[in-house]
Amino acid sequence: MRIIPAIDIIEGKCVRLTKGDYNTKKIYNEDPLEVAKEFENYGIKSLHLVDLDGAKSSHIVNYKILEKIAGKTSLNIDFGGGLKSDEDLKIAFESGATQITGGSIAVKNPAQFKSWISQYGSDKIILGADANNEKIAVSGWQEESKEELIPFINRYQKEGVQYVICTDISKDGMLEGPAFGLYKKILNASDADLKLIASGGISSFDELPKLEEIGCEGTIIGKAIYEGRISLKQLENYILNS
């Protein structure tokens, strides 16, 4: 299972929110590149980079940070947050993203999201399926849609989607453990080739083998690293032994 640390960006700084609420912002580092380099030093190969300013303003904002991290590390970067137009995607990939994540766009403009899958390939486009009570949330989690989580994922699998990041919003930033039951349910109800990436609520190292056992392809870890609940040394050992 891939270990994917998260760096969330507001005004060029590395921050974390709780349940996506911008009023809970906590700055952990003024320099996201420094954080990314430290991850790389511990054998981590993937990074989940979220443009929270972009998510709020519905277009890419922090692409210069993406460019800097991509240019000065060898991390595979999945970039998301406010990607709404073909131009946004072009900027993200030209700035060094390996993959992009589309969430709200997949709900609000499915034709455009499907066109991205056709144009860039399903290995480059990740479906962001962020949910509250198994309903898809959009617009930086400010709105709940009528879309049911599992049918939403299944529908996009039929369109060729391979990678899905699922965040249970009620767990995000709470350090109370991930939504094991929900991830089991998704994997049981989906095609076998689904690459499900767990996100939200990771609070201790012991949870990682459980997510791997369920069948998650990757897990995104944020606050647990920044708050010292999981050490980079533990993650390095996990990567070396997997």
TORKOL-4160 file (C-alpha; in steps of 0.2 Angstrom, whole numbers, padded with zeros to 4 digits, m for minus):
242
<pt num="1" X="0000" Y="0000" Z="0000"/>
<pt num="2" X="0007" Y="0017" Z="m0005"/>
<pt num="3" X="0010" Y="0030" Z="0009"/>
<pt num="4" X="0005" Y="0047" Z="0003"/>
<pt num="5" X="0008" Y="0062" Z="0014"/>
<pt num="6" X="m0003" Y="0077" Z="0012"/>
<pt num="7" X="0002" Y="0095" Z="0010"/>
<pt num="8" X="m0012" Y="0107" Z="0010"/>
<pt num="9" X="m0008" Y="0125" Z="0004"/>
<pt num="10" X="m0016" Y="0141" Z="0009"/>
<pt num="11" X="m0006" Y="0157" Z="0004"/>
<pt num="12" X="0009" Y="0147" Z="0000"/>
<pt num="13" X="0010" Y="0139" Z="0018"/>
<pt num="14" X="0008" Y="0121" Z="0023"/>
<pt num="15" X="m0008" Y="0120" Z="0034"/>
<pt num="16" X="m0021" Y="0108" Z="0040"/>
<pt num="17" X="m0039" Y="0110" Z="0042"/>
<pt num="18" X="m0052" Y="0100" Z="0052"/>
<pt num="19" X="m0067" Y="0093" Z="0042"/>
<pt num="20" X="m0062" Y="0105" Z="0028"/>
<pt num="21" X="m0067" Y="0121" Z="0039"/>
<pt num="22" X="m0055" Y="0136" Z="0034"/>
<pt num="23" X="m0058" Y="0143" Z="0051"/>
<pt num="24" X="m0049" Y="0129" Z="0059"/>
<pt num="25" X="m0033" Y="0133" Z="0049"/>
<pt num="26" X="m0017" Y="0128" Z="0058"/>
<pt num="27" X="0000" Y="0133" Z="0050"/>
<pt num="28" X="0013" Y="0119" Z="0051"/>
<pt num="29" X="0027" Y="0126" Z="0040"/>
<pt num="30" X="0030" Y="0142" Z="0030"/>
<pt num="31" X="0039" Y="0132" Z="0017"/>
<pt num="32" X="0030" Y="0117" Z="0008"/>
<pt num="33" X="0046" Y="0112" Z="m0001"/>
<pt num="34" X="0055" Y="0109" Z="0015"/>
<pt num="35" X="0041" Y="0098" Z="0021"/>
<pt num="36" X="0041" Y="0089" Z="0004"/>
<pt num="37" X="0060" Y="0086" Z="0004"/>
<pt num="38" X="0059" Y="0079" Z="0022"/>
<pt num="39" X="0046" Y="0066" Z="0016"/>
<pt num="40" X="0057" Y="0061" Z="0001"/>
<pt num="41" X="0072" Y="0059" Z="0013"/>
<pt num="42" X="0062" Y="0046" Z="0022"/>
<pt num="43" X="0059" Y="0035" Z="0006"/>
<pt num="44" X="0042" Y="0042" Z="0003"/>
<pt num="45" X="0038" Y="0043" Z="m0016"/>
<pt num="46" X="0021" Y="0050" Z="m0017"/>
<pt num="47" X="0013" Y="0067" Z="m0012"/>
<pt num="48" X="m0005" Y="0073" Z="m0011"/>
<pt num="49" X="m0004" Y="0092" Z="m0014"/>
<pt num="50" X="m0020" Y="0102" Z="m0011"/>
<pt num="51" X="m0022" Y="0119" Z="m0017"/>
<pt num="52" X="m0035" Y="0125" Z="m0004"/>
<pt num="53" X="m0035" Y="0143" Z="m0011"/>
<pt num="54" X="m0039" Y="0135" Z="m0027"/>
<pt num="55" X="m0053" Y="0125" Z="m0020"/>
<pt num="56" X="m0061" Y="0141" Z="m0013"/>
<pt num="57" X="m0059" Y="0151" Z="m0029"/>
<pt num="58" X="m0063" Y="0137" Z="m0041"/>
<pt num="59" X="m0047" Y="0139" Z="m0051"/>
<pt num="60" X="m0029" Y="0134" Z="m0049"/>
<pt num="61" X="m0020" Y="0146" Z="m0038"/>
<pt num="62" X="m0004" Y="0138" Z="m0030"/>
<pt num="63" X="0004" Y="0131" Z="m0045"/>
<pt num="64" X="0020" Y="0139" Z="m0042"/>
<pt num="65" X="0022" Y="0128" Z="m0026"/>
<pt num="66" X="0018" Y="0113" Z="m0037"/>
<pt num="67" X="0031" Y="0118" Z="m0049"/>
<pt num="68" X="0044" Y="0121" Z="m0035"/>
<pt num="69" X="0041" Y="0104" Z="m0027"/>
<pt num="70" X="0041" Y="0095" Z="m0043"/>
<pt num="71" X="0057" Y="0103" Z="m0049"/>
<pt num="72" X="0067" Y="0100" Z="m0033"/>
<pt num="73" X="0061" Y="0083" Z="m0028"/>
<pt num="74" X="0057" Y="0067" Z="m0037"/>
<pt num="75" X="0040" Y="0064" Z="m0029"/>
<pt num="76" X="0025" Y="0058" Z="m0039"/>
<pt num="77" X="0013" Y="0072" Z="m0035"/>
<pt num="78" X="m0006" Y="0071" Z="m0036"/>
<pt num="79" X="m0013" Y="0089" Z="m0036"/>
<pt num="80" X="m0030" Y="0094" Z="m0032"/>
<pt num="81" X="m0041" Y="0109" Z="m0027"/>
<pt num="82" X="m0052" Y="0120" Z="m0038"/>
<pt num="83" X="m0047" Y="0112" Z="m0055"/>
<pt num="84" X="m0062" Y="0117" Z="m0065"/>
<pt num="85" X="m0056" Y="0120" Z="m0083"/>
<pt num="86" X="m0045" Y="0113" Z="m0097"/>
<pt num="87" X="m0033" Y="0127" Z="m0094"/>
<pt num="88" X="m0032" Y="0123" Z="m0075"/>
<pt num="89" X="m0027" Y="0105" Z="m0080"/>
<pt num="90" X="m0014" Y="0111" Z="m0093"/>
<pt num="91" X="m0006" Y="0122" Z="m0080"/>
<pt num="92" X="m0006" Y="0108" Z="m0067"/>
<pt num="93" X="0002" Y="0095" Z="m0078"/>
<pt num="94" X="0014" Y="0108" Z="m0085"/>
<pt num="95" X="0019" Y="0113" Z="m0067"/>
<pt num="96" X="0024" Y="0095" Z="m0064"/>
<pt num="97" X="0009" Y="0086" Z="m0057"/>
<pt num="98" X="0009" Y="0067" Z="m0060"/>
<pt num="99" X="m0009" Y="0065" Z="m0057"/>
<pt num="100" X="m0024" Y="0077" Z="m0054"/>
<pt num="101" X="m0039" Y="0074" Z="m0043"/>
<pt num="102" X="m0056" Y="0081" Z="m0048"/>
<pt num="103" X="m0070" Y="0081" Z="m0036"/>
<pt num="104" X="m0083" Y="0094" Z="m0038"/>
<pt num="105" X="m0081" Y="0095" Z="m0056"/>
<pt num="106" X="m0085" Y="0076" Z="m0058"/>
<pt num="107" X="m0102" Y="0080" Z="m0049"/>
<pt num="108" X="m0106" Y="0097" Z="m0057"/>
<pt num="109" X="m0099" Y="0095" Z="m0075"/>
<pt num="110" X="m0097" Y="0076" Z="m0078"/>
<pt num="111" X="m0095" Y="0079" Z="m0097"/>
<pt num="112" X="m0079" Y="0089" Z="m0094"/>
<pt num="113" X="m0072" Y="0077" Z="m0081"/>
<pt num="114" X="m0075" Y="0062" Z="m0093"/>
<pt num="115" X="m0066" Y="0072" Z="m0107"/>
<pt num="116" X="m0051" Y="0074" Z="m0096"/>
<pt num="117" X="m0051" Y="0055" Z="m0093"/>
<pt num="118" X="m0051" Y="0053" Z="m0112"/>
<pt num="119" X="m0038" Y="0066" Z="m0115"/>
<pt num="120" X="m0025" Y="0062" Z="m0102"/>
<pt num="121" X="m0029" Y="0043" Z="m0098"/>
<pt num="122" X="m0036" Y="0035" Z="m0083"/>
<pt num="123" X="m0019" Y="0033" Z="m0074"/>
<pt num="124" X="m0018" Y="0052" Z="m0074"/>
<pt num="125" X="m0035" Y="0057" Z="m0067"/>
<pt num="126" X="m0041" Y="0053" Z="m0050"/>
<pt num="127" X="m0059" Y="0054" Z="m0044"/>
<pt num="128" X="m0061" Y="0063" Z="m0028"/>
<pt num="129" X="m0075" Y="0055" Z="m0019"/>
<pt num="130" X="m0077" Y="0065" Z="m0003"/>
<pt num="131" X="m0092" Y="0060" Z="0007"/>
<pt num="132" X="m0103" Y="0065" Z="0022"/>
<pt num="133" X="m0115" Y="0051" Z="0027"/>
<pt num="134" X="m0111" Y="0042" Z="0011"/>
<pt num="135" X="m0117" Y="0058" Z="0001"/>
<pt num="136" X="m0104" Y="0066" Z="m0011"/>
<pt num="137" X="m0098" Y="0084" Z="m0004"/>
<pt num="138" X="m0092" Y="0097" Z="m0016"/>
<pt num="139" X="m0085" Y="0115" Z="m0017"/>
<pt num="140" X="m0072" Y="0112" Z="m0004"/>
<pt num="141" X="m0084" Y="0102" Z="0006"/>
<pt num="142" X="m0095" Y="0118" Z="0008"/>
<pt num="143" X="m0110" Y="0109" Z="0000"/>
<pt num="144" X="m0117" Y="0092" Z="0001"/>
<pt num="145" X="m0124" Y="0085" Z="m0016"/>
<pt num="146" X="m0138" Y="0072" Z="m0019"/>
<pt num="147" X="m0125" Y="0060" Z="m0026"/>
<pt num="148" X="m0124" Y="0043" Z="m0017"/>
<pt num="149" X="m0106" Y="0039" Z="m0014"/>
<pt num="150" X="m0105" Y="0021" Z="m0020"/>
<pt num="151" X="m0116" Y="0023" Z="m0036"/>
<pt num="152" X="m0105" Y="0038" Z="m0040"/>
<pt num="153" X="m0089" Y="0028" Z="m0039"/>
<pt num="154" X="m0097" Y="0014" Z="m0049"/>
<pt num="155" X="m0103" Y="0025" Z="m0063"/>
<pt num="156" X="m0086" Y="0033" Z="m0065"/>
<pt num="157" X="m0077" Y="0016" Z="m0065"/>
<pt num="158" X="m0088" Y="0012" Z="m0080"/>
<pt num="159" X="m0080" Y="0028" Z="m0088"/>
<pt num="160" X="m0063" Y="0021" Z="m0085"/>
<pt num="161" X="m0058" Y="0028" Z="m0068"/>
<pt num="162" X="m0045" Y="0018" Z="m0059"/>
<pt num="163" X="m0040" Y="0029" Z="m0045"/>
<pt num="164" X="m0052" Y="0035" Z="m0031"/>
<pt num="165" X="m0048" Y="0045" Z="m0016"/>
<pt num="166" X="m0062" Y="0044" Z="m0003"/>
<pt num="167" X="m0062" Y="0055" Z="0012"/>
<pt num="168" X="m0075" Y="0053" Z="0025"/>
<pt num="169" X="m0077" Y="0071" Z="0030"/>
<pt num="170" X="m0083" Y="0067" Z="0047"/>
<pt num="171" X="m0066" Y="0059" Z="0051"/>
<pt num="172" X="m0055" Y="0072" Z="0042"/>
<pt num="173" X="m0042" Y="0080" Z="0054"/>
<pt num="174" X="m0051" Y="0072" Z="0069"/>
<pt num="175" X="m0037" Y="0059" Z="0073"/>
<pt num="176" X="m0050" Y="0047" Z="0078"/>
<pt num="177" X="m0046" Y="0033" Z="0065"/>
<pt num="178" X="m0051" Y="0031" Z="0047"/>
<pt num="179" X="m0068" Y="0024" Z="0040"/>
<pt num="180" X="m0063" Y="0006" Z="0039"/>
<pt num="181" X="m0081" Y="0000" Z="0037"/>
<pt num="182" X="m0084" Y="0012" Z="0023"/>
<pt num="183" X="m0069" Y="0007" Z="0013"/>
<pt num="184" X="m0073" Y="m0011" Z="0015"/>
<pt num="185" X="m0091" Y="m0007" Z="0008"/>
<pt num="186" X="m0084" Y="0002" Z="m0007"/>
<pt num="187" X="m0072" Y="m0011" Z="m0011"/>
<pt num="188" X="m0085" Y="m0025" Z="m0010"/>
<pt num="189" X="m0097" Y="m0015" Z="m0021"/>
<pt num="190" X="m0084" Y="m0010" Z="m0034"/>
<pt num="191" X="m0075" Y="m0018" Z="m0049"/>
<pt num="192" X="m0059" Y="m0028" Z="m0043"/>
<pt num="193" X="m0047" Y="m0016" Z="m0052"/>
<pt num="194" X="m0052" Y="m0001" Z="m0041"/>
<pt num="195" X="m0037" Y="0008" Z="m0034"/>
<pt num="196" X="m0045" Y="0015" Z="m0018"/>
<pt num="197" X="m0035" Y="0028" Z="m0008"/>
<pt num="198" X="m0040" Y="0030" Z="0010"/>
<pt num="199" X="m0040" Y="0048" Z="0017"/>
<pt num="200" X="m0046" Y="0056" Z="0033"/>
<pt num="201" X="m0044" Y="0052" Z="0051"/>
<pt num="202" X="m0028" Y="0042" Z="0051"/>
<pt num="203" X="m0022" Y="0043" Z="0069"/>
<pt num="204" X="m0009" Y="0030" Z="0072"/>
<pt num="205" X="0003" Y="0018" Z="0063"/>
<pt num="206" X="m0007" Y="0003" Z="0068"/>
<pt num="207" X="m0021" Y="0008" Z="0056"/>
<pt num="208" X="m0010" Y="0007" Z="0041"/>
<pt num="209" X="m0009" Y="m0013" Z="0040"/>
<pt num="210" X="m0028" Y="m0013" Z="0043"/>
<pt num="211" X="m0031" Y="m0002" Z="0028"/>
<pt num="212" X="m0019" Y="m0013" Z="0018"/>
<pt num="213" X="m0028" Y="m0029" Z="0023"/>
<pt num="214" X="m0045" Y="m0021" Z="0018"/>
<pt num="215" X="m0037" Y="m0019" Z="0000"/>
<pt num="216" X="m0033" Y="0000" Z="0000"/>
<pt num="217" X="m0021" Y="0004" Z="m0014"/>
<pt num="218" X="m0014" Y="0019" Z="m0004"/>
<pt num="219" X="m0018" Y="0030" Z="0011"/>
<pt num="220" X="m0016" Y="0049" Z="0013"/>
<pt num="221" X="m0009" Y="0054" Z="0030"/>
<pt num="222" X="m0009" Y="0072" Z="0035"/>
<pt num="223" X="m0012" Y="0078" Z="0053"/>
<pt num="224" X="m0005" Y="0062" Z="0061"/>
<pt num="225" X="0012" Y="0066" Z="0054"/>
<pt num="226" X="0011" Y="0085" Z="0058"/>
<pt num="227" X="0005" Y="0081" Z="0076"/>
<pt num="228" X="0019" Y="0068" Z="0079"/>
<pt num="229" X="0006" Y="0054" Z="0080"/>
<pt num="230" X="0015" Y="0044" Z="0066"/>
<pt num="231" X="0034" Y="0047" Z="0064"/>
<pt num="232" X="0043" Y="0048" Z="0047"/>
<pt num="233" X="0054" Y="0034" Z="0053"/>
<pt num="234" X="0039" Y="0022" Z="0056"/>
<pt num="235" X="0034" Y="0026" Z="0038"/>
<pt num="236" X="0051" Y="0023" Z="0031"/>
<pt num="237" X="0051" Y="0006" Z="0040"/>
<pt num="238" X="0034" Y="0002" Z="0033"/>
<pt num="239" X="0039" Y="0006" Z="0015"/>
<pt num="240" X="0055" Y="m0004" Z="0017"/>
<pt num="241" X="0046" Y="m0019" Z="0023"/>
<pt num="242" X="0032" Y="m0019" Z="0011"/>
